[in-house]
């Protein structure tokens, strides 16, 4: 999806954020105690920072550290708020998701206990928040993917009924084109898709029309290439491609890119971001791009470097995709030749996280 706010931090930046949060947690625990909301909030942010560092290539047992930070926050919330308080249920759920992912990836024991924790969270969320609350529906949906029949079918039916209730309520109170209404509609489409295909198609067409009206209103009020308008147009055209006119998404996105070039100019950072998304989402880069697309991307790489700078996220992303394309073609030497031709300061030194962290 097109996102003008997206940033992918380099490893040194993500590592610095982890170190700062580790120090913050330690300082707040000394000053306020382990269960103070300020300490717990910092622990939760630290867990997120460990996972972000893991995502960008940091080394070390970052998933273990993230789990320990989350577990500490959960323990504090249970002591101060109780196990079934809504502010406890959310990190309990995040912790269960992380533990299940680690258990599946690493073949760890205890998966049945984690599934039992999902079951406990789902039951508590239904009692505290209601059977049609998005938190309850998220936990039940996750649980359904890991439990046997007939429980699985029963949970899926409950989730579907829950999203039907949410959608009806939001349409009544927020209106049919409110983004929160459309979000509920999209989730219900996903629920219908496997077993109620005709219902899914009908609802998806309503969803597509709704986002089309929202995008048109944004274009009228903000202009056709305002960041919000562009992201809404992107969302709408993806739905058109998926449900209304398959195969038209690339052409519609090319029109969005052409509008950016015409109204903002070829060197505007948002124009370059849109062109990068065109290559990634619609032109098969990396791995499935035509020779014409690869040649176009290689020409753009010079512009990305000259306009954005060699350490900009979008320059590094386009370079990475072009290297991956060459690797997919078996051209290993050409891939690393491209990296040498277009160096980035982040190539020189990428400090790694590993072993020196202590969860505080």
C-alpha positions as CSV (number, residue, x, y, z in Angstrom):
1,X,0.0,0.0,0.0
2,X,1.1,3.5,-0.7
3,X,2.3,5.2,2.5
4,X,4.0,8.6,2.6
5,X,4.7,8.2,6.3
6,X,6.6,4.9,6.1
7,X,10.2,4.9,7.2
8,X,12.5,1.9,7.5
9,X,15.2,2.8,10.0
10,X,18.7,1.6,9.4
11,X,20.1,-0.8,12.0
12,X,22.2,1.9,13.8
13,X,19.1,4.1,14.2
14,X,16.9,1.2,15.4
15,X,19.7,0.1,17.8
16,X,20.0,3.6,19.2
17,X,16.2,3.6,19.9
18,X,16.5,0.3,21.8
19,X,19.4,1.5,23.9
20,X,17.6,4.7,24.8
21,X,14.4,2.8,25.8
22,X,16.4,0.4,27.9
23,X,17.9,3.3,29.8
24,X,14.4,4.9,30.1
25,X,12.9,1.7,31.5
26,X,15.7,1.4,34.0
27,X,15.5,5.0,35.1
28,X,11.7,4.9,35.5
29,X,11.8,1.7,37.5
30,X,14.3,3.2,39.9
31,X,12.3,6.5,40.2
32,X,8.7,5.2,40.1
33,X,8.8,1.4,40.6
34,X,8.2,-1.5,38.3
35,X,4.4,-1.2,38.2
36,X,4.1,2.5,37.7
37,X,2.2,3.2,34.4
38,X,5.1,5.2,33.1
39,X,7.4,2.3,33.6
40,X,5.0,-0.2,32.1
41,X,4.4,2.1,29.1
42,X,8.1,2.3,28.4
43,X,8.4,-1.5,28.7
44,X,5.8,-1.9,26.0
45,X,7.5,0.6,23.7
46,X,10.8,-1.3,24.4
47,X,9.2,-4.6,23.2
48,X,8.1,-2.9,20.0
49,X,11.6,-1.5,19.5
50,X,13.2,-4.9,19.9
51,X,10.8,-6.3,17.2
52,X,11.6,-3.3,14.9
53,X,15.3,-3.9,15.3
54,X,14.8,-7.6,14.5
55,X,12.8,-6.6,11.4
56,X,15.6,-4.4,10.0
57,X,18.3,-7.0,10.5
58,X,19.6,-6.5,14.0
59,X,21.3,-9.6,15.5
60,X,20.9,-11.3,18.8
61,X,18.0,-12.9,20.6
62,X,15.7,-9.9,20.0
63,X,12.5,-12.0,20.0
64,X,13.5,-13.3,23.4
65,X,14.1,-9.8,24.7
66,X,10.8,-8.6,23.2
67,X,9.0,-11.4,24.9
68,X,10.7,-10.7,28.3
69,X,9.8,-7.0,28.0
70,X,6.2,-7.8,27.2
71,X,5.9,-10.4,29.9
72,X,7.2,-7.8,32.5
73,X,4.5,-5.3,31.3
74,X,1.8,-8.0,31.5
75,X,2.8,-9.0,35.0
76,X,2.7,-5.4,36.2
77,X,-0.8,-4.9,34.6
78,X,-2.1,-8.0,36.3
79,X,-0.8,-6.9,39.7
80,X,-2.2,-3.4,39.4
81,X,-5.3,-3.8,37.2
82,X,-6.2,-7.5,37.2
83,X,-5.9,-10.1,34.5
84,X,-9.2,-9.2,32.7
85,X,-8.9,-5.4,32.6
86,X,-8.9,-4.2,29.0
87,X,-5.5,-2.5,29.4
88,X,-4.2,-5.9,30.5
89,X,-5.9,-8.0,27.8
90,X,-4.2,-6.1,24.9
91,X,-0.6,-6.8,26.0
92,X,-1.6,-10.4,27.1
93,X,-2.8,-10.9,23.5
94,X,0.4,-9.4,22.0
95,X,2.5,-11.6,24.3
96,X,0.6,-14.8,23.3
97,X,1.0,-13.9,19.6
98,X,4.7,-13.5,20.0
99,X,5.1,-16.7,22.0
100,X,3.1,-18.7,19.5
101,X,5.2,-17.3,16.6
102,X,8.4,-18.3,18.4
103,X,7.0,-21.7,19.3
104,X,6.0,-22.4,15.7
105,X,9.2,-21.1,14.2
106,X,11.6,-22.7,16.6
107,X,9.6,-25.9,17.3
108,X,9.3,-25.1,21.0
109,X,7.1,-27.0,23.4
110,X,4.1,-25.5,25.1
111,X,2.0,-24.6,22.1
112,X,-1.1,-26.1,23.7
113,X,-0.6,-23.7,26.7
114,X,-0.4,-20.7,24.4
115,X,-3.6,-21.8,22.7
116,X,-5.2,-22.1,26.1
117,X,-4.1,-18.5,26.8
118,X,-5.7,-17.3,23.6
119,X,-8.9,-19.1,24.7
120,X,-8.7,-17.4,28.1
121,X,-8.2,-13.9,26.6
122,X,-11.1,-14.4,24.2
123,X,-13.4,-15.4,27.0
124,X,-12.3,-12.4,29.1
125,X,-12.6,-10.0,26.2
126,X,-16.1,-11.2,25.5
127,X,-17.1,-10.7,29.1
128,X,-15.4,-7.3,29.6
129,X,-15.8,-5.7,26.1
130,X,-18.6,-7.6,24.5
131,X,-18.8,-10.4,21.9
132,X,-18.8,-7.9,19.0
133,X,-15.8,-5.8,20.2
134,X,-12.9,-5.6,17.7
135,X,-10.5,-6.9,20.4
136,X,-12.7,-10.0,21.0
137,X,-13.1,-10.6,17.3
138,X,-9.3,-10.3,16.8
139,X,-8.5,-12.9,19.5
140,X,-11.3,-15.3,18.3
141,X,-10.0,-15.1,14.8
142,X,-6.5,-15.9,15.8
143,X,-7.7,-18.7,18.0
144,X,-9.8,-20.2,15.2
145,X,-6.7,-20.6,13.1
146,X,-5.1,-22.9,15.7
147,X,-7.9,-25.0,17.2
148,X,-9.6,-28.2,15.9
149,X,-13.1,-28.7,14.6
150,X,-15.9,-28.1,15.5
151,X,-14.5,-25.3,17.7
152,X,-12.9,-23.7,14.6
153,X,-16.1,-23.4,12.7
154,X,-18.0,-22.2,15.7
155,X,-15.4,-19.4,16.3
156,X,-15.4,-18.4,12.7
157,X,-19.2,-18.1,12.7
158,X,-19.0,-16.0,15.9
159,X,-16.4,-13.7,14.3
160,X,-18.6,-13.3,11.2
161,X,-21.6,-12.4,13.3
162,X,-19.6,-10.0,15.4
163,X,-18.3,-8.1,12.3
164,X,-21.9,-8.0,11.0
165,X,-23.0,-6.4,14.2
166,X,-20.1,-3.9,14.1
167,X,-20.8,-3.0,10.5
168,X,-24.5,-2.4,11.2
169,X,-23.7,-0.3,14.2
170,X,-21.1,1.8,12.4
171,X,-23.3,2.3,9.4
172,X,-26.1,3.6,11.6
173,X,-24.0,5.9,13.8
174,X,-21.1,6.9,11.5
175,X,-22.6,6.6,8.1
176,X,-21.7,4.3,5.1
177,X,-18.6,6.2,4.0
178,X,-16.9,6.7,7.3
179,X,-13.4,5.1,7.2
180,X,-14.3,3.1,10.4
181,X,-17.4,1.8,8.7
182,X,-15.4,0.8,5.6
183,X,-12.8,-0.9,7.7
184,X,-15.5,-3.1,9.3
185,X,-16.9,-3.8,5.9
186,X,-13.4,-4.9,4.6
187,X,-13.0,-7.2,7.6
188,X,-16.4,-8.7,6.9
189,X,-15.5,-9.3,3.2
190,X,-12.5,-11.3,4.5
191,X,-14.8,-13.4,6.7
192,X,-17.2,-14.1,3.8
193,X,-14.5,-14.7,1.2
194,X,-13.9,-18.5,1.8
195,X,-17.3,-19.8,2.4
196,X,-19.8,-17.1,1.2
197,X,-18.2,-16.0,-2.1
198,X,-21.3,-14.3,-3.5
199,X,-21.9,-12.3,-0.3
200,X,-18.2,-11.4,-0.3
201,X,-18.4,-10.1,-3.9
202,X,-21.5,-8.0,-3.3
203,X,-20.1,-6.5,-0.1
204,X,-16.7,-5.9,-1.8
205,X,-18.5,-3.9,-4.5
206,X,-20.1,-1.8,-1.9
207,X,-16.8,-1.4,-0.2
208,X,-15.1,-0.4,-3.5
209,X,-17.8,2.2,-4.2
210,X,-17.5,3.6,-0.7
211,X,-13.7,4.1,-0.9
212,X,-14.2,5.6,-4.4
213,X,-16.6,8.2,-2.9
214,X,-14.1,9.0,-0.1
215,X,-11.2,9.3,-2.6
216,X,-13.3,11.6,-4.9
217,X,-14.2,13.8,-2.0
218,X,-10.5,14.1,-1.0
219,X,-9.5,14.9,-4.5
220,X,-12.2,17.6,-4.7
221,X,-11.3,19.1,-1.3
222,X,-7.5,18.6,-1.1
223,X,-6.4,18.1,-4.7
224,X,-5.6,14.9,-6.7
225,X,-2.1,14.4,-5.4
226,X,-2.4,15.5,-1.7
227,X,-0.9,12.7,0.4
228,X,-4.3,11.7,1.8
229,X,-5.9,11.7,-1.6
230,X,-3.1,9.7,-3.1
231,X,-3.3,7.0,-0.4
232,X,-7.1,6.9,-0.8
233,X,-6.9,6.6,-4.6
234,X,-4.4,3.7,-4.1
235,X,-6.7,1.9,-1.7
236,X,-9.6,2.3,-4.1
237,X,-7.8,1.2,-7.2
238,X,-6.6,-2.0,-5.4
239,X,-10.2,-2.8,-4.6
240,X,-11.2,-2.1,-8.2
241,X,-8.5,-4.5,-9.4
242,X,-9.4,-7.2,-6.9
243,X,-13.2,-7.1,-7.2
244,X,-14.6,-5.0,-10.0
245,X,-12.2,-4.9,-13.0
246,X,-9.3,-7.3,-12.5
247,X,-6.2,-6.3,-14.4
248,X,-6.9,-2.6,-14.3
249,X,-4.9,-1.7,-11.2
250,X,-1.6,-1.1,-12.9
251,X,-3.1,1.3,-15.4
252,X,-5.0,3.2,-12.6
253,X,-1.8,3.4,-10.6
254,X,0.1,4.7,-13.6
255,X,-2.5,7.5,-13.9
256,X,-1.8,8.3,-10.2
257,X,2.0,8.4,-10.9
258,X,1.4,10.6,-14.0
259,X,-0.6,13.1,-11.9
260,X,2.3,13.4,-9.5
261,X,4.8,14.0,-12.3
262,X,2.5,16.6,-13.9
263,X,1.5,18.5,-10.7
264,X,4.6,18.1,-8.5
265,X,7.3,17.5,-11.0
266,X,9.5,14.4,-11.5
267,X,11.9,15.2,-8.7
268,X,9.4,15.7,-5.9
269,X,10.0,13.1,-3.1
270,X,6.3,12.1,-3.2
271,X,6.5,11.6,-6.9
272,X,9.5,9.3,-6.4
273,X,7.7,7.4,-3.6
274,X,4.7,6.8,-5.9
275,X,7.1,5.6,-8.7
276,X,8.8,3.2,-6.3
277,X,5.4,1.8,-5.3
278,X,4.4,1.4,-8.9
279,X,7.5,-0.7,-9.5
280,X,7.0,-2.8,-6.3
281,X,3.3,-3.4,-6.4
282,X,2.4,-3.4,-10.1
283,X,5.5,-3.9,-12.2
284,X,6.9,-7.1,-10.6
285,X,10.1,-5.7,-9.1
286,X,11.9,-7.6,-7.8
287,X,11.7,-11.1,-9.3
288,X,9.1,-10.8,-12.0
289,X,9.9,-7.5,-13.7
290,X,10.3,-7.2,-17.5
291,X,13.5,-6.0,-19.0
292,X,11.8,-2.7,-19.8
293,X,10.7,-2.3,-16.2
294,X,14.2,-3.1,-14.9
295,X,15.8,-0.6,-17.3
296,X,13.3,2.1,-16.2
297,X,14.1,1.3,-12.5
298,X,17.8,1.6,-13.2
299,X,17.4,5.0,-14.7
300,X,15.3,6.1,-11.8
301,X,18.0,5.0,-9.3
302,X,20.2,7.9,-10.4
303,X,17.4,10.3,-9.8
304,X,16.6,8.8,-6.4
305,X,20.3,9.1,-5.4
306,X,20.7,12.7,-6.7
307,X,17.4,14.0,-5.3
308,X,16.9,12.1,-2.1
309,X,20.5,11.2,-1.2
310,X,22.3,7.9,-0.9
311,X,21.1,7.2,2.6
312,X,17.4,7.8,2.0
313,X,15.1,4.9,2.7
314,X,13.6,5.0,-0.8
315,X,17.0,5.1,-2.5
316,X,18.1,2.1,-0.5
317,X,14.9,0.3,-1.1
318,X,15.0,0.7,-4.9
319,X,18.7,-0.3,-4.9
320,X,17.8,-3.4,-2.8
321,X,15.0,-4.4,-5.2
322,X,17.3,-4.0,-8.3
323,X,19.9,-6.1,-6.5
324,X,17.3,-8.7,-5.7
325,X,16.1,-8.7,-9.3
326,X,19.6,-9.5,-10.5
327,X,20.0,-12.2,-7.9
328,X,16.7,-13.8,-9.0
329,X,18.2,-13.9,-12.5
330,X,21.3,-15.6,-11.2
331,X,23.5,-12.5,-11.8
332,X,25.3,-12.4,-8.5
333,X,28.3,-10.4,-9.7
334,X,26.0,-7.8,-11.3
335,X,24.0,-7.5,-8.1
336,X,27.1,-6.6,-6.0
337,X,28.4,-4.4,-8.8
338,X,25.3,-2.3,-8.5
339,X,25.9,-2.0,-4.8
340,X,29.4,-0.8,-5.4
341,X,28.3,1.6,-8.1
342,X,25.6,3.1,-5.9
343,X,27.1,3.1,-2.3
344,X,25.2,4.2,0.7
345,X,26.7,5.5,4.0
346,X,24.7,2.8,5.8
347,X,26.8,0.2,3.9
348,X,30.0,1.2,5.8
349,X,29.1,0.1,9.3
350,X,25.9,-1.4,10.7
351,X,26.3,-2.0,14.4
352,X,24.5,-5.1,15.5
353,X,22.5,-5.9,18.6
354,X,23.5,-9.1,20.2
355,X,24.3,-10.3,23.7
356,X,24.9,-6.9,25.3
357,X,21.3,-6.2,25.9
358,X,19.7,-6.8,29.3
359,X,16.0,-6.5,29.8
360,X,15.4,-4.1,32.5
